[in-house]
Amino acid sequence: SVPFLVRLFPSVLTKFVYLNFLAFPFFVDFRRPELLVNNTISLYLTTEPGVRVGIWHTVPGSRGAEAQGKDQRWYEEALGDAHPVIIYLHGNGGTR
């Protein structure tokens, strides 16, 4: 009966393969990454009208002491300095 259900409802297979309806770890606020990862803040980019993409900006460990207690403006300015920026695209699971 499982193959029959998958054939009728392919979205069910997608849900069970990718499990994108689960947010792990449970009960964590991903809008506050500083609780999970040191020297990280949450920023948002507006890519086009009505589309907002959330990003995390994490400074390297070598600048960790410098980043302690800094606000969002400091992190934004750190993006514009001479250090390289690495962009990690995690996929489409629905959470960061």
FENWO-V29646 format. One record per residue. N is the residue number from 1. RES is the residue in three letters. SS is DSSP state (a for helix, b for strand, c for the rest). Layout:
# FENWO-V29646
[[N,RES,SS] [N,RES,SS]]
This chain:
# FENWO-V29646
[[1,SER,c] [2,VAL,a] [3,PRO,a] [4,PHE,a] [5,LEU,a] [6,VAL,a] [7,ARG,a] [8,LEU,a] [9,PHE,c] [10,PRO,a] [11,SER,a] [12,VAL,a] [13,LEU,a] [14,THR,a] [15,LYS,a] [16,PHE,a] [17,VAL,a] [18,TYR,a] [19,LEU,c] [20,ASN,c] [21,PHE,c] [22,LEU,c] [23,ALA,c] [24,PHE,c] [25,PRO,c] [26,PHE,c] [27,PHE,c] [28,VAL,c] [29,ASP,c] [30,PHE,c] [31,ARG,c] [32,ARG,c] [33,PRO,a] [34,GLU,a] [35,LEU,a] [36,LEU,c] [37,VAL,c] [38,ASN,c] [39,ASN,c] [40,THR,b] [41,ILE,b] [42,SER,b] [43,LEU,b] [44,TYR,b] [45,LEU,b] [46,THR,b] [47,THR,b] [48,GLU,b] [49,PRO,c] [50,GLY,c] [51,VAL,b] [52,ARG,b] [53,VAL,b] [54,GLY,b] [55,ILE,b] [56,TRP,b] [57,HIS,b] [58,THR,b] [59,VAL,c] [60,PRO,c] [61,GLY,a] [62,SER,a] [63,ARG,a] [64,GLY,a] [65,ALA,a] [66,GLU,a] [67,ALA,a] [68,GLN,c] [69,GLY,c] [70,LYS,c] [71,ASP,c] [72,GLN,a] [73,ARG,a] [74,TRP,a] [75,TYR,a] [76,GLU,a] [77,GLU,a] [78,ALA,a] [79,LEU,a] [80,GLY,c] [81,ASP,c] [82,ALA,c] [83,HIS,c] [84,PRO,c] [85,VAL,c] [86,ILE,c] [87,ILE,c] [88,TYR,c] [89,LEU,c] [90,HIS,c] [91,GLY,c] [92,ASN,c] [93,GLY,c] [94,GLY,c] [95,THR,c] [96,ARG,c]]
